[in-house]
Amino acid sequence: MDHAERMRRFADADLYVVITQSFCAGRSALEVLDATLDAGVRLIQLREKDLTDRELYQRALAFRERTGAQGALLIIDDRVDIALAVEADGVHLGEFDLPVAAARRVAPEFILGASSHNLDEALAAQEAGASYVNIGPIFPTQTKSVATGVVGLAMIDTIAPRLRIPFTTMGGIKAGNVSEVLQRGARHVAVVTAVTAAPDVRAAASELRALIRGSRE
């Protein structure tokens, strides 16, 4: 699949679920993935910071098999090499990972996501060849800490009008506050524990998907 087709599928997606086993409330990452896919989510990121390369490869391979069977996009956090090895659809890069331009050279057909916490970072990622930028953390979150801290809803208003590429929003977003990012034009909402730690993963993902899709009508 080439980059253009992957981005068409990205545009059609709504909820972006990031799965880390330590945030799955005692369940396996694969169990949570299956329930997420059952809810119709078609944009998944595997984020694991503490696995060995072999363990990460094996988990990514299992994720690829399941997402591929459902026609879902699979993004691997940080690791371009693992993403290439399992034939994922892309990689999400943070400020200390391989630069976007270098990743684009080695994986020209990948979806390349880039974290941004301010306008300068977002524009730099766009110019370097990112497929999308993530804006966040929007609200307080326990799943990831950044030096900038919470950037707030106003950062969406600052960054979004200057972008030529899609953006995602992340950080503490739940069913009770997702409307606040949707009102600012967000079309792709990324979450971790709002889905992965929910008592009923499928129901939580379905509820968020309905809210996002409802805002597009």
Summary of the structure (lengths in Angstrom):
residues: 217
radius of gyration: 15.7
end to end distance: 29.2
largest distance: 44.0
contacts: 746
relative contact order: 0.16
helix: 45%
strand: 16%
